[in-house]
Every structure is written in C-alpha cells, then in structure tokens.
Amino acid sequence: MGAPACIESDCPITGTTVRLTIDPVTGVSDLEPATAMVAFVDPDRIQPGHLRATCCNPQMFLATSDAAHHWQAKFPGMTVLPVTDAYHQLARPLADAITDPTTTTGTSACC
C-alpha cells in the first residue's frame, strides 16, 4: 500500500480483460475498457469464518454495466459502481482506515 499498482482482471461475465492503474495520490488512470465497473459486497452479507467466499471472491471488475447487472443477479446484495467512483467512495477510505495506525483496526484487519 502507498504505491501505484497496475491491475488486470478478466470480467467473469464477458471474458474481457479489465486493466487499470491505481495510485494512492492521483487515483484511477489507464482504465480499459472505460465502461468498467466494480462489484463490492454488502458488509452485512459477509460471514465471519467465510471471509474469502463471502467477501473476497464475489468482488470483481466487470467490463460493462450490463455485465455488472448480470453479476448482481448471480450475487444478490452486491453494489456495483464505475471503477473511478468506487475508488473515491469505497476503496480509498477503506485503505486509509486499514493503514491508519491511530485506529484499533491497524494493518491486521486485512486478510
């Protein structure tokens, strides 16, 4: 954390490769396709003891909003947002909370 990261992930619906760079200072860049969405699980649906299956596995990058709606049908309760919106609304605040040494969470919250 704290450094830029290049991400490549195949959309589970279309098979299209989603590519982007995330930088903790500048945010999302080099997003392909520009229509890409990301699915986040509703925190109320996370099952302790089954973190990977109920939180990590269903969170995906999706090539289009249509693919995202198909993913939501397969995994009810998912929130889907355009990648840039998700970064600002969810991912950046979560990363800040996980790495904030003044919280009780600290870095141990991440799997």
RODO-2510 file (C-alpha; in nm, 4 decimals, decimal comma):
residues 111
     n   res          X          Y          Z
     1     m     0,0000     0,0000     0,0000
     2     g     0,1090     0,3549    -0,0573
     3     a     0,2458     0,2874    -0,4071
     4     p     0,0834     0,2747    -0,7525
     5     a    -0,0497    -0,0637    -0,8612
     6     c    -0,1343    -0,1979    -1,2059
     7     i    -0,4336    -0,4307    -1,2050
     8     e    -0,5535    -0,6775    -1,4683
     9     s    -0,8629    -0,8851    -1,4120
    10     d    -1,0856    -1,0777    -1,6511
    11     c    -1,4547    -0,9937    -1,6369
    12     p    -1,6292    -1,3136    -1,5234
    13     i    -1,9283    -1,2394    -1,7493
    14     t    -1,7733    -1,1223    -2,0790
    15     g    -1,4164    -1,2532    -2,0503
    16     t    -1,2884    -0,9033    -2,1370
    17     t    -0,9692    -0,8081    -1,9547
    18     v    -1,0144    -0,5008    -1,7355
    19     r    -0,6924    -0,3022    -1,6869
    20     l    -0,6229    -0,0031    -1,4663
    21     t    -0,3632     0,1710    -1,2577
    22     i    -0,4442     0,2821    -0,9054
    23     d    -0,2286     0,5453    -0,7404
    24     p    -0,2903     0,6495    -0,3784
    25     v    -0,2341     1,0142    -0,4724
    26     t    -0,3887     1,0501    -0,8187
    27     g    -0,6495     0,7709    -0,8105
    28     v    -0,7517     0,5628    -1,1115
    29     s    -0,5887     0,6004    -1,4532
    30     d    -0,5405     0,3984    -1,7718
    31     l    -0,8809     0,2311    -1,7296
    32     e    -0,9683    -0,0131    -2,0106
    33     p    -1,2436    -0,0526    -2,1011
    34     a    -1,3652     0,2902    -1,9920
    35     t    -1,7059     0,1324    -1,9151
    36     a    -1,5605    -0,0946    -1,6437
    37     m    -1,7473    -0,1366    -1,3186
    38     v    -1,6501    -0,2966    -0,9900
    39     a    -1,8677    -0,5056    -0,7580
    40     f    -1,8445    -0,4680    -0,3803
    41     v    -2,0137    -0,6939    -0,1297
    42     d    -2,2637    -0,5533     0,1193
    43     p    -2,0833    -0,5682     0,4570
    44     d    -2,3982    -0,7186     0,6136
    45     r    -2,3574    -1,0236     0,3878
    46     i    -2,0009    -1,1017     0,4998
    47     q    -1,9928    -1,4203     0,7041
    48     p    -1,7219    -1,4399     0,9712
    49     g    -1,5267    -1,7584     0,9176
    50     h    -1,6084    -1,7472     0,5454
    51     l    -1,4398    -1,4195     0,4577
    52     r    -1,2859    -1,5294     0,1283
    53     a    -1,6086    -1,6899    -0,0010
    54     t    -1,8470    -1,4141     0,1099
    55     c    -1,6287    -1,1053     0,0693
    56     c    -1,3205    -1,1550    -0,1475
    57     n    -1,4400    -1,3969    -0,4169
    58     p    -1,7549    -1,2150    -0,5360
    59     q    -1,5835    -0,8751    -0,5614
    60     m    -1,4933    -0,8400    -0,9274
    61     f    -1,4111    -0,5968    -1,2031
    62     l    -1,6753    -0,6119    -1,4756
    63     a    -1,6362    -0,4843    -1,8315
    64     t    -1,9746    -0,3119    -1,8692
    65     s    -2,2799    -0,2080    -1,6711
    66     d    -2,4731    -0,4927    -1,8380
    67     a    -2,2134    -0,7426    -1,7136
    68     a    -2,2360    -0,5827    -1,3683
    69     h    -2,6149    -0,6314    -1,3616
    70     h    -2,5681    -0,9990    -1,4561
    71     w    -2,3158    -1,0321    -1,1706
    72     q    -2,5622    -0,8725    -0,9276
    73     a    -2,8242    -1,1293    -1,0311
    74     k    -2,5768    -1,4074    -0,9562
    75     f    -2,4646    -1,2494    -0,6250
    76     p    -2,7580    -1,0561    -0,4751
    77     g    -2,6606    -0,7734    -0,2427
    78     m    -2,3591    -0,6604    -0,4446
    79     t    -2,3085    -0,2895    -0,5029
    80     v    -2,1724    -0,2070    -0,8477
    81     l    -2,0136     0,1257    -0,9308
    82     p    -1,7991     0,2693    -1,2083
    83     v    -1,4362     0,1980    -1,1153
    84     t    -1,3410     0,5634    -1,0530
    85     d    -1,6450     0,6225    -0,8328
    86     a    -1,5724     0,3056    -0,6348
    87     y    -1,2156     0,4202    -0,5729
    88     h    -1,3247     0,7525    -0,4246
    89     q    -1,6325     0,6276    -0,2382
    90     l    -1,5115     0,2908    -0,1073
    91     a    -1,1583     0,1751    -0,1800
    92     r    -0,9616     0,4853    -0,0762
    93     p    -1,1488     0,5328     0,2540
    94     l    -1,1133     0,1599     0,3291
    95     a    -0,7391     0,1623     0,2567
    96     d    -0,6972     0,4703     0,4742
    97     a    -0,8840     0,3037     0,7609
    98     i    -0,6857    -0,0205     0,7327
    99     t    -0,3495     0,1557     0,7344
   100     d    -0,4309     0,4251     0,9926
   101     p    -0,2128     0,3465     1,2963
   102     t    -0,4438     0,5515     1,5225
   103     t    -0,7368     0,3123     1,4761
   104     t    -0,7896    -0,0127     1,6580
   105     t    -0,8069    -0,1828     1,3179
   106     g    -0,4447    -0,1278     1,2187
   107     t    -0,2990    -0,3429     0,9413
   108     s    -0,4205    -0,6687     1,0942
   109     a    -0,7722    -0,6212     0,9502
   110     c    -0,6648    -0,7189     0,6017
   111     c    -0,6663    -1,0870     0,5100
***
